[in-house]
Amino acid sequence: MCAASARAGDRERYARVFAACDEDSKGYLSREDFKVAVVMLFGYKPSKVEVNSVMASLQQKNSGVLLEEFLNLMTTKKSAQLYHSEIRQIFTAFDMQCRGFLTLEDFKKAFDSIAPKLPKRIIIEAFRFLNQVLYSQNQLILFSSALTLHLQKFKST
């Protein structure tokens, strides 16, 4: 299945969920309707912060989320979910000792397997830089940032 037809299929599914959650066919999803729709699509109840963020981002002409806005929000949410899942899988593949973090040696091995021509100096500099900048953040973020940053650099060389 090509990406375009997958996206079209997702949008159709989102539209069906929108219709099912749009109580009284008012043409929009209220806060509660929106929460139910997210549960139906993604299997979790969105936090108050997430719902507030969505509602604040909408045009204030209506009392809730219109269909087109909902379709765009859910498409973005699915993309972010897929990206996070992909990064987690990559991190897990390189976290050979299942420690939940990568050492410099793990980092070198990871880049040796995905970008073998990347100079070791750059890998070490990247690790030090990211470790310093993201010291207090979780190591999954460290790895995903490094991977993204250096794959972009490597592709441009």
Number of C-alpha atoms within 10 A of each C-alpha: 5 6 8 9 10 11 13 11 12 17 18 13 14 23 17 13 17 26 18 15 21 22 13 9 11 12 16 23 24 19 17 12 18 24 19 21 26 19 13 16 14 13 10 12 15 16 10 11 9 12 16 12 11 17 17 11 11 14 12 10 6 12 15 23 25 18 17 12 16 21 19 13 15 20 16 12 14 16 12 12 13 12 13 15 12 13 19 15 12 16 23 17 12 18 17 12 11 11 9 12 19 22 12 13 10 15 20 17 14 21 21 15 10 11 16 12 10 16 12 13 9 11 20 15 11 18 20 14 13 17 17 10 11 14 12 9 10 11 18 18 17 20 23 17 16 20 20 12 12 17 15 11 11 13 8 7 6
